[in-house]
Amino acid sequence: MATETIIRPEGAAQDWTIPQDWNTYTRDEHAMWDTLFERQAQMLQGRVVQEFLDGLDVLRMTRPGIPDFAELSERLMERTGWQVVAVPGLVPDRVFFEHLANRRFVAGRFIRKPEQLDYLQEPDIFHDVFGHVPLLANPVFADYMQAYGEGGLRADGMGAIDNLARLYWYTVEFGLIRQGDALKLYGAGIVSSYGESVFALDDPSPNRLGFDLKRLMRTRYRIDDYQQSYFVIDSFEDLLRQTVETDFAPLYREVAQEPDLDVATILPEDRIYTTGTQAYAAAKESS
């Protein structure tokens, strides 16, 4: 999602969609997808939620090459009523929310270059499709994404998009989940990143804190490096329940009266899974 004003590119439809033009992908571009896919699929075994792996399987995303959005959407529609639509890049907030509210996930069509294997600023098709789409085959998470889109349309009229964006960041992009005695990955920004797939679970540097909606909406986040705090949900069902049962209007008013929290802050009332050393962030700042 975008957090600043951007102009619709020439050739994009009113809803900012463009053709994927799957037939124009080159052999090298398909090979880049396969390299990224094989590396991440191996890394994620035992680390990511089973629902994600199930999504890769039922959507047939384990086949070689960049997925065709038309075929992917057909399989998604059968499972949860979702589609994947191509866009030229980041889209305005309201456009993003409208697509989600109507069970359409927007994805960039370009794929990174070899020199961007481990990092790029703007999300590409691997982040958008590999990272996000498998969980859209899970009915509960699919409902959460639609509920988030509907909530975004309401937040747009309340001046609360920045707070709601933090919910997306700390769940959809960089969320952890507790399953039994273990923490597992589910956020797309983690599962599509080789380095952060290790960092988020194993490194002693970040905080790992229990999910709390109001607290999360007060917490800043990092867009340029690994996170200094991760929030842990109890289940997708609980995440959906809190999203649909919460009256966000008074919550936004409460949050507006309280100061933002720094990314590394731990509050006395937090449920703490890990108190991070913050060594990684400190080393980056001093370098």
Contacts in CASP RR format, 6 or more apart in sequence:
PFRMAT RR
TARGET T0000
AUTHOR 0000-0000-0000
METHOD contacts of the structure
MODEL  1
MATETIIRPEGAAQDWTIPQDWNTYTRDEHAMWDTLFERQAQMLQGRVVQ
EFLDGLDVLRMTRPGIPDFAELSERLMERTGWQVVAVPGLVPDRVFFEHL
ANRRFVAGRFIRKPEQLDYLQEPDIFHDVFGHVPLLANPVFADYMQAYGE
GGLRADGMGAIDNLARLYWYTVEFGLIRQGDALKLYGAGIVSSYGESVFA
LDDPSPNRLGFDLKRLMRTRYRIDDYQQSYFVIDSFEDLLRQTVETDFAP
LYREVAQEPDLDVATILPEDRIYTTGTQAYAAAKESS
1 90 0 8 1.000
1 91 0 8 1.000
1 93 0 8 1.000
1 96 0 8 1.000
1 97 0 8 1.000
1 165 0 8 1.000
1 168 0 8 1.000
2 90 0 8 1.000
2 91 0 8 1.000
2 92 0 8 1.000
2 93 0 8 1.000
2 96 0 8 1.000
3 93 0 8 1.000
3 161 0 8 1.000
3 162 0 8 1.000
3 165 0 8 1.000
5 92 0 8 1.000
6 90 0 8 1.000
6 91 0 8 1.000
6 92 0 8 1.000
8 16 0 8 1.000
9 88 0 8 1.000
11 18 0 8 1.000
12 18 0 8 1.000
12 87 0 8 1.000
12 88 0 8 1.000
15 95 0 8 1.000
15 98 0 8 1.000
15 99 0 8 1.000
16 87 0 8 1.000
16 88 0 8 1.000
16 91 0 8 1.000
16 92 0 8 1.000
16 95 0 8 1.000
16 106 0 8 1.000
17 85 0 8 1.000
17 86 0 8 1.000
17 87 0 8 1.000
17 106 0 8 1.000
18 86 0 8 1.000
18 87 0 8 1.000
18 88 0 8 1.000
18 109 0 8 1.000
19 86 0 8 1.000
20 68 0 8 1.000
20 69 0 8 1.000
20 70 0 8 1.000
20 86 0 8 1.000
20 109 0 8 1.000
21 109 0 8 1.000
22 66 0 8 1.000
22 68 0 8 1.000
22 69 0 8 1.000
22 70 0 8 1.000
25 66 0 8 1.000
25 111 0 8 1.000
29 66 0 8 1.000
29 111 0 8 1.000
30 64 0 8 1.000
30 65 0 8 1.000
30 66 0 8 1.000
32 111 0 8 1.000
32 112 0 8 1.000
32 113 0 8 1.000
32 114 0 8 1.000
32 126 0 8 1.000
33 65 0 8 1.000
33 66 0 8 1.000
33 111 0 8 1.000
33 125 0 8 1.000
33 126 0 8 1.000
34 64 0 8 1.000
34 65 0 8 1.000
35 117 0 8 1.000
36 112 0 8 1.000
36 117 0 8 1.000
36 126 0 8 1.000
36 130 0 8 1.000
36 192 0 8 1.000
37 61 0 8 1.000
37 65 0 8 1.000
37 126 0 8 1.000
37 130 0 8 1.000
39 194 0 8 1.000
40 130 0 8 1.000
40 191 0 8 1.000
40 192 0 8 1.000
40 194 0 8 1.000
40 197 0 8 1.000
41 56 0 8 1.000
41 62 0 8 1.000
43 194 0 8 1.000
43 197 0 8 1.000
43 198 0 8 1.000
44 52 0 8 1.000
44 53 0 8 1.000
44 185 0 8 1.000
44 191 0 8 1.000
44 197 0 8 1.000
45 53 0 8 1.000
46 184 0 8 1.000
47 184 0 8 1.000
47 185 0 8 1.000
47 197 0 8 1.000
47 201 0 8 1.000
48 184 0 8 1.000
48 185 0 8 1.000
48 186 0 8 1.000
48 191 0 8 1.000
48 197 0 8 1.000
49 135 0 8 1.000
49 177 0 8 1.000
49 179 0 8 1.000
49 184 0 8 1.000
49 185 0 8 1.000
49 186 0 8 1.000
51 134 0 8 1.000
51 135 0 8 1.000
51 138 0 8 1.000
51 141 0 8 1.000
51 186 0 8 1.000
51 236 0 8 1.000
52 134 0 8 1.000
52 135 0 8 1.000
52 185 0 8 1.000
52 186 0 8 1.000
52 191 0 8 1.000
53 134 0 8 1.000
54 134 0 8 1.000
54 137 0 8 1.000
54 138 0 8 1.000
55 61 0 8 1.000
55 134 0 8 1.000
55 135 0 8 1.000
55 137 0 8 1.000
55 138 0 8 1.000
56 62 0 8 1.000
56 134 0 8 1.000
58 75 0 8 1.000
58 79 0 8 1.000
58 137 0 8 1.000
59 67 0 8 1.000
59 72 0 8 1.000
59 75 0 8 1.000
59 76 0 8 1.000
59 79 0 8 1.000
59 133 0 8 1.000
59 134 0 8 1.000
59 137 0 8 1.000
60 71 0 8 1.000
60 75 0 8 1.000
61 67 0 8 1.000
61 72 0 8 1.000
61 129 0 8 1.000
61 130 0 8 1.000
61 133 0 8 1.000
61 134 0 8 1.000
66 111 0 8 1.000
66 125 0 8 1.000
67 129 0 8 1.000
67 133 0 8 1.000
69 83 0 8 1.000
69 84 0 8 1.000
69 85 0 8 1.000
69 86 0 8 1.000
69 107 0 8 1.000
72 84 0 8 1.000
72 129 0 8 1.000
72 133 0 8 1.000
73 82 0 8 1.000
73 83 0 8 1.000
73 84 0 8 1.000
73 85 0 8 1.000
75 137 0 8 1.000
76 82 0 8 1.000
76 83 0 8 1.000
76 84 0 8 1.000
76 133 0 8 1.000
76 136 0 8 1.000
76 137 0 8 1.000
77 83 0 8 1.000
79 137 0 8 1.000
79 139 0 8 1.000
79 142 0 8 1.000
80 103 0 8 1.000
80 136 0 8 1.000
80 137 0 8 1.000
80 138 0 8 1.000
80 139 0 8 1.000
80 142 0 8 1.000
81 103 0 8 1.000
81 142 0 8 1.000
82 103 0 8 1.000
82 104 0 8 1.000
82 105 0 8 1.000
82 136 0 8 1.000
82 142 0 8 1.000
82 145 0 8 1.000
83 103 0 8 1.000
83 104 0 8 1.000
83 105 0 8 1.000
84 104 0 8 1.000
84 105 0 8 1.000
84 107 0 8 1.000
84 129 0 8 1.000
84 133 0 8 1.000
85 99 0 8 1.000
85 104 0 8 1.000
85 105 0 8 1.000
85 106 0 8 1.000
85 107 0 8 1.000
86 106 0 8 1.000
86 107 0 8 1.000
86 108 0 8 1.000
86 109 0 8 1.000
87 106 0 8 1.000
87 107 0 8 1.000
87 108 0 8 1.000
87 109 0 8 1.000
88 108 0 8 1.000
88 109 0 8 1.000
89 108 0 8 1.000
89 122 0 8 1.000
90 122 0 8 1.000
91 99 0 8 1.000
91 106 0 8 1.000
93 152 0 8 1.000
93 156 0 8 1.000
93 161 0 8 1.000
94 153 0 8 1.000
94 156 0 8 1.000
95 106 0 8 1.000
96 106 0 8 1.000
96 149 0 8 1.000
97 149 0 8 1.000
97 150 0 8 1.000
97 151 0 8 1.000
97 152 0 8 1.000
97 153 0 8 1.000
97 156 0 8 1.000
98 149 0 8 1.000
98 153 0 8 1.000
99 105 0 8 1.000
99 106 0 8 1.000
100 145 0 8 1.000
100 146 0 8 1.000
100 148 0 8 1.000
100 149 0 8 1.000
100 150 0 8 1.000
101 146 0 8 1.000
101 149 0 8 1.000
101 150 0 8 1.000
101 151 0 8 1.000
101 152 0 8 1.000
101 153 0 8 1.000
103 142 0 8 1.000
103 145 0 8 1.000
103 146 0 8 1.000
105 128 0 8 1.000
105 132 0 8 1.000
105 133 0 8 1.000
105 136 0 8 1.000
105 145 0 8 1.000
106 128 0 8 1.000
107 125 0 8 1.000
107 128 0 8 1.000
107 129 0 8 1.000
107 132 0 8 1.000
107 133 0 8 1.000
108 123 0 8 1.000
108 124 0 8 1.000
108 125 0 8 1.000
108 128 0 8 1.000
109 125 0 8 1.000
110 124 0 8 1.000
110 125 0 8 1.000
111 124 0 8 1.000
111 125 0 8 1.000
111 126 0 8 1.000
112 120 0 8 1.000
112 124 0 8 1.000
112 126 0 8 1.000
118 193 0 8 1.000
118 194 0 8 1.000
118 195 0 8 1.000
126 192 0 8 1.000
127 188 0 8 1.000
127 189 0 8 1.000
127 192 0 8 1.000
128 188 0 8 1.000
130 191 0 8 1.000
130 192 0 8 1.000
131 187 0 8 1.000
131 188 0 8 1.000
131 189 0 8 1.000
131 191 0 8 1.000
131 192 0 8 1.000
132 172 0 8 1.000
132 188 0 8 1.000
135 141 0 8 1.000
135 142 0 8 1.000
135 186 0 8 1.000
135 188 0 8 1.000
136 142 0 8 1.000
136 145 0 8 1.000
138 236 0 8 1.000
140 236 0 8 1.000
140 237 0 8 1.000
140 240 0 8 1.000
141 236 0 8 1.000
141 240 0 8 1.000
143 240 0 8 1.000
144 236 0 8 1.000
144 239 0 8 1.000
144 240 0 8 1.000
144 243 0 8 1.000
145 172 0 8 1.000
147 240 0 8 1.000
147 243 0 8 1.000
147 244 0 8 1.000
148 164 0 8 1.000
148 167 0 8 1.000
148 168 0 8 1.000
148 172 0 8 1.000
148 243 0 8 1.000
151 164 0 8 1.000
151 248 0 8 1.000
152 161 0 8 1.000
152 164 0 8 1.000
154 248 0 8 1.000
154 249 0 8 1.000
155 161 0 8 1.000
155 163 0 8 1.000
155 164 0 8 1.000
155 248 0 8 1.000
155 252 0 8 1.000
158 248 0 8 1.000
158 249 0 8 1.000
158 252 0 8 1.000
159 252 0 8 1.000
160 248 0 8 1.000
160 252 0 8 1.000
160 255 0 8 1.000
160 256 0 8 1.000
163 217 0 8 1.000
163 218 0 8 1.000
163 252 0 8 1.000
163 255 0 8 1.000
164 217 0 8 1.000
164 248 0 8 1.000
166 216 0 8 1.000
166 217 0 8 1.000
166 218 0 8 1.000
166 219 0 8 1.000
166 220 0 8 1.000
166 221 0 8 1.000
167 213 0 8 1.000
167 216 0 8 1.000
167 217 0 8 1.000
169 221 0 8 1.000
170 216 0 8 1.000
170 219 0 8 1.000
170 221 0 8 1.000
170 230 0 8 1.000
170 231 0 8 1.000
171 187 0 8 1.000
171 211 0 8 1.000
171 231 0 8 1.000
171 233 0 8 1.000
171 239 0 8 1.000
172 187 0 8 1.000
172 188 0 8 1.000
173 187 0 8 1.000
173 188 0 8 1.000
173 189 0 8 1.000
173 190 0 8 1.000
174 187 0 8 1.000
174 189 0 8 1.000
174 190 0 8 1.000
174 200 0 8 1.000
174 221 0 8 1.000
174 227 0 8 1.000
174 230 0 8 1.000
175 185 0 8 1.000
175 186 0 8 1.000
175 187 0 8 1.000
175 190 0 8 1.000
175 230 0 8 1.000
175 231 0 8 1.000
175 232 0 8 1.000
175 233 0 8 1.000
176 183 0 8 1.000
176 184 0 8 1.000
176 185 0 8 1.000
176 186 0 8 1.000
176 187 0 8 1.000
176 190 0 8 1.000
176 200 0 8 1.000
176 201 0 8 1.000
176 208 0 8 1.000
176 230 0 8 1.000
176 231 0 8 1.000
176 232 0 8 1.000
176 233 0 8 1.000
177 183 0 8 1.000
177 184 0 8 1.000
177 185 0 8 1.000
177 186 0 8 1.000
177 232 0 8 1.000
177 233 0 8 1.000
177 234 0 8 1.000
177 235 0 8 1.000
177 236 0 8 1.000
178 184 0 8 1.000
178 232 0 8 1.000
178 233 0 8 1.000
178 234 0 8 1.000
178 273 0 8 1.000
183 201 0 8 1.000
183 208 0 8 1.000
183 232 0 8 1.000
183 273 0 8 1.000
185 191 0 8 1.000
185 197 0 8 1.000
185 200 0 8 1.000
185 201 0 8 1.000
189 196 0 8 1.000
190 196 0 8 1.000
190 197 0 8 1.000
190 200 0 8 1.000
191 197 0 8 1.000
195 226 0 8 1.000
196 226 0 8 1.000
196 227 0 8 1.000
199 205 0 8 1.000
199 206 0 8 1.000
199 226 0 8 1.000
199 280 0 8 1.000
200 206 0 8 1.000
200 226 0 8 1.000
200 227 0 8 1.000
200 230 0 8 1.000
203 226 0 8 1.000
203 280 0 8 1.000
204 274 0 8 1.000
204 276 0 8 1.000
204 277 0 8 1.000
204 279 0 8 1.000
205 226 0 8 1.000
205 228 0 8 1.000
205 276 0 8 1.000
205 277 0 8 1.000
205 278 0 8 1.000
205 279 0 8 1.000
205 280 0 8 1.000
205 281 0 8 1.000
206 226 0 8 1.000
206 227 0 8 1.000
206 228 0 8 1.000
206 229 0 8 1.000
206 230 0 8 1.000
206 274 0 8 1.000
206 276 0 8 1.000
206 278 0 8 1.000
206 280 0 8 1.000
207 228 0 8 1.000
207 229 0 8 1.000
207 230 0 8 1.000
207 264 0 8 1.000
207 266 0 8 1.000
207 272 0 8 1.000
207 274 0 8 1.000
207 275 0 8 1.000
207 276 0 8 1.000
208 229 0 8 1.000
208 230 0 8 1.000
208 232 0 8 1.000
208 272 0 8 1.000
208 273 0 8 1.000
208 274 0 8 1.000
208 276 0 8 1.000
209 229 0 8 1.000
209 230 0 8 1.000
209 231 0 8 1.000
209 232 0 8 1.000
209 266 0 8 1.000
209 270 0 8 1.000
209 271 0 8 1.000
209 272 0 8 1.000
209 273 0 8 1.000
210 231 0 8 1.000
210 232 0 8 1.000
210 233 0 8 1.000
210 270 0 8 1.000
210 271 0 8 1.000
210 272 0 8 1.000
210 273 0 8 1.000
211 231 0 8 1.000
211 232 0 8 1.000
211 233 0 8 1.000
211 234 0 8 1.000
211 239 0 8 1.000
212 231 0 8 1.000
212 270 0 8 1.000
212 271 0 8 1.000
213 242 0 8 1.000
213 246 0 8 1.000
213 251 0 8 1.000
214 251 0 8 1.000
214 254 0 8 1.000
214 255 0 8 1.000
215 261 0 8 1.000
215 267 0 8 1.000
215 270 0 8 1.000
216 231 0 8 1.000
217 251 0 8 1.000
217 252 0 8 1.000
217 255 0 8 1.000
218 255 0 8 1.000
218 258 0 8 1.000
218 259 0 8 1.000
218 260 0 8 1.000
218 261 0 8 1.000
219 229 0 8 1.000
219 260 0 8 1.000
219 261 0 8 1.000
219 263 0 8 1.000
219 265 0 8 1.000
220 260 0 8 1.000
220 261 0 8 1.000
220 262 0 8 1.000
220 263 0 8 1.000
221 227 0 8 1.000
221 263 0 8 1.000
222 228 0 8 1.000
222 263 0 8 1.000
225 281 0 8 1.000
225 284 0 8 1.000
226 280 0 8 1.000
227 263 0 8 1.000
228 263 0 8 1.000
228 264 0 8 1.000
228 278 0 8 1.000
228 281 0 8 1.000
229 263 0 8 1.000
229 264 0 8 1.000
229 265 0 8 1.000
232 271 0 8 1.000
232 273 0 8 1.000
233 239 0 8 1.000
261 267 0 8 1.000
264 278 0 8 1.000
264 281 0 8 1.000
266 272 0 8 1.000
266 275 0 8 1.000
END
